[in-house]
Amino acid sequence: MIELSVVSPAAPANVRKLVTHAERGCHAAQSLGHPIPVHLNASLNQQPLR
């Protein structure tokens, strides 16, 4: 769960738009909500690191 507390004189509709936009752009939340396999191929001096 992510909790966000905003203090602003902005209209609630504007804050809601901003929060929605930020949530869609949050890579961490997207990765946790929709996991995909991740594989790491490491190299050292252009040779595979094993």
ZIKALIN-V486589 format. One record per backbone hydrogen bond with DSSP energy under -0.5 kcal/mol. CO is the residue of the C=O (numbers start at 1). NH is the residue of the N-H. If there is no record, write none. Layout:
co={CO | CO}
nh={NH | NH}
This chain:
co={6 | 11 | 11 | 12 | 13 | 14 | 15 | 16 | 17 | 18 | 19 | 20 | 21 | 23 | 25 | 26 | 27 | 28 | 29 | 30 | 39 | 40 | 42 | 44 | 47 | 48}
nh={8 | 14 | 15 | 16 | 17 | 18 | 19 | 20 | 21 | 22 | 23 | 24 | 25 | 26 | 27 | 30 | 31 | 32 | 33 | 34 | 41 | 42 | 49 | 47 | 44 | 50}
